[in-house]
Amino acid sequence: MFALAHKVAIVTGASSGIGRATAKLFAEEGAKLVVAARRQVELDTLVAEIEDADGTAIALAGDVRDEAYAKALVDLAVGRFGGLDIAFNNAGSVGQMGPIPELSLEGWRETLDTNLTSAFLGAKYQVPAMVDRGGGSLIFTSTFVGHTVGMPGMTSYAASKAGLIGLTQVLAAEYGPKGVRVNALLPGGTDTPASITNAPGAGPDVLAFVEGLHALKRMAQPEEIARSALYLASDASSFTTGAALFADGGVSINRT
Ligand SMILES: NC(=O)c1ccc[n+]([C@@H]2O[C@H](COP(=O)([O-])OP(=O)(O)OC[C@H]3O[C@@H](n4cnc5c(N)ncnc54)[C@H](OP(=O)(O)O)[C@@H]3O)[C@@H](O)[C@H]2O)c1
């Protein structure tokens, strides 16, 4: 039995990394997908892979900082597939890093817009569609950074991602009575293009350092985070709402 049979889902940040792996898993589990990111070619490749595996997906490219795009994604899900049950609001970026005196207001705003305001815009249009459907599952990709671990140089990223946990709690309380569950997913270091371990010039020493921060002494593969997203999306988590779910390899509790 497929965990997401007859469900319709939006996945943002689907052109790469965690979002791409999650889109593929959701499609394998029977969901009909609207996949979102800025890069059209990567989205088209993903849709072709999903269709080759007998899944159903449609791509709409755009910028999650744009309110019209947030609305268009929901309109597409409702128009093409008849409603919306799941939204994995996962697009994000680390943004400008460094000591605070060197950070620009423009860089701060860009990170907040990409990681936090995008979530507000997504939820604004996704929640009513889920209420129309009698319930749903809203998921935001947060992080341990700024929640359990203070990482020097990541001021705007931490603030934006911690903001998602506040958003999660309030929306969970506001829409629990309507059957909409709202949760944050907190991955640990994950092997994606966004990871500092894949930054230009990052060598084995950087990888060893990041791996060593985790109790499991390794980084996650995006498919592992996707399985946690599937848990939150599916009825397996039917009594979980307002949670900050760690899928972080123990980076939050590790002291070795
Ligand atoms: N990798 C980690 O170690 C880690 C750990 C904790 C949390 N996270 C979080 O996990 C999420 C996914 O990250 P990832 O590691 O999978 O990174 P990634 O491979 O770089 O993917 C990021 C995705 O976000 C999309 N995106 C970024 N800015 C966007 C914008 N303005 N509009 C639309 N789409 C946008 C990108 O698509 P386009 O470039 O095509 O627009 C891409 O699909 C992020 O929220 C990240 O903060 C990652």
The ligand as a MOL file (V3000), in Angstrom:
LIG
                    3D

  0  0  0     0  0            999 V3000
M  V30 BEGIN CTAB
M  V30 COUNTS 48 52 0 0 0
M  V30 BEGIN ATOM
M  V30 1 N 22.2670 20.2440 3.3240 0
M  V30 2 C 22.2510 20.4310 4.6430 0
M  V30 3 O 23.2200 20.0840 5.3530 0
M  V30 4 C 21.0260 21.0230 5.3110 0
M  V30 5 C 20.9190 20.9150 6.7080 0
M  V30 6 C 19.7980 21.4520 7.3420 0
M  V30 7 C 18.8180 22.0760 6.5980 0
M  V30 8 N 18.9500 22.1740 5.2390 0 CHG=1
M  V30 9 C 17.8730 22.8420 4.4950 0
M  V30 10 O 17.3340 21.9300 3.5830 0
M  V30 11 C 16.7240 22.6420 2.5020 0
M  V30 12 C 17.2010 22.0290 1.1970 0
M  V30 13 O 18.5940 22.2590 1.0920 0
M  V30 14 P 19.5710 21.2930 0.2880 0
M  V30 15 O 20.6690 20.9470 1.1980 0
M  V30 16 O 18.8090 20.2470 -0.4130 0 CHG=-1
M  V30 17 O 20.1830 22.3710 -0.7350 0
M  V30 18 P 20.1930 22.4950 -2.3170 0
M  V30 19 O 20.5500 21.1740 -2.9340 0
M  V30 20 O 21.0130 23.6830 -2.6440 0
M  V30 21 O 18.6660 22.7980 -2.6500 0
M  V30 22 C 18.0950 24.0290 -2.3490 0
M  V30 23 C 16.8340 24.1340 -3.1610 0
M  V30 24 O 16.1650 25.3700 -2.8530 0
M  V30 25 C 15.8170 26.0130 -4.0680 0
M  V30 26 N 15.7890 27.4620 -3.8740 0
M  V30 27 C 16.7080 28.2280 -3.2390 0
M  V30 28 N 16.3510 29.5150 -3.2860 0
M  V30 29 C 15.1820 29.5600 -3.9790 0
M  V30 30 C 14.3230 30.6180 -4.3860 0
M  V30 31 N 14.5800 31.8940 -4.0630 0
M  V30 32 N 13.2130 30.3050 -5.0770 0
M  V30 33 C 12.9260 29.0090 -5.4010 0
M  V30 34 N 13.7040 27.9780 -5.0460 0
M  V30 35 C 14.8160 28.2590 -4.3550 0
M  V30 36 C 16.8970 25.5750 -5.0470 0
M  V30 37 O 16.4160 25.6330 -6.3690 0
M  V30 38 P 16.8600 26.6730 -7.5050 0
M  V30 39 O 18.2930 27.0420 -7.2610 0
M  V30 40 O 16.6320 25.9060 -8.7750 0
M  V30 41 O 15.9180 27.8140 -7.3440 0
M  V30 42 C 17.0990 24.1280 -4.6540 0
M  V30 43 O 16.1480 23.3030 -5.2870 0
M  V30 44 C 17.1220 24.1040 2.6850 0
M  V30 45 O 16.0490 24.8060 3.2530 0
M  V30 46 C 18.2870 24.0220 3.6390 0
M  V30 47 O 18.4310 25.1910 4.4010 0
M  V30 48 C 20.0190 21.6560 4.5810 0
M  V30 END ATOM
M  V30 BEGIN BOND
M  V30 1 1 1 2
M  V30 2 2 2 3
M  V30 3 1 2 4
M  V30 4 1 4 5
M  V30 5 2 4 48
M  V30 6 2 5 6
M  V30 7 1 6 7
M  V30 8 2 7 8
M  V30 9 1 8 9
M  V30 10 1 8 48
M  V30 11 1 9 10
M  V30 12 1 9 46
M  V30 13 1 10 11
M  V30 14 1 11 12
M  V30 15 1 11 44
M  V30 16 1 12 13
M  V30 17 1 13 14
M  V30 18 2 14 15
M  V30 19 1 14 16
M  V30 20 1 14 17
M  V30 21 1 17 18
M  V30 22 2 18 19
M  V30 23 1 18 20
M  V30 24 1 18 21
M  V30 25 1 21 22
M  V30 26 1 22 23
M  V30 27 1 23 24
M  V30 28 1 23 42
M  V30 29 1 24 25
M  V30 30 1 25 26
M  V30 31 1 25 36
M  V30 32 1 26 27
M  V30 33 1 26 35
M  V30 34 2 27 28
M  V30 35 1 28 29
M  V30 36 1 29 30
M  V30 37 2 29 35
M  V30 38 1 30 31
M  V30 39 2 30 32
M  V30 40 1 32 33
M  V30 41 2 33 34
M  V30 42 1 34 35
M  V30 43 1 36 37
M  V30 44 1 36 42
M  V30 45 1 37 38
M  V30 46 2 38 39
M  V30 47 1 38 40
M  V30 48 1 38 41
M  V30 49 1 42 43
M  V30 50 1 44 45
M  V30 51 1 44 46
M  V30 52 1 46 47
M  V30 END BOND
M  V30 END CTAB
M  END
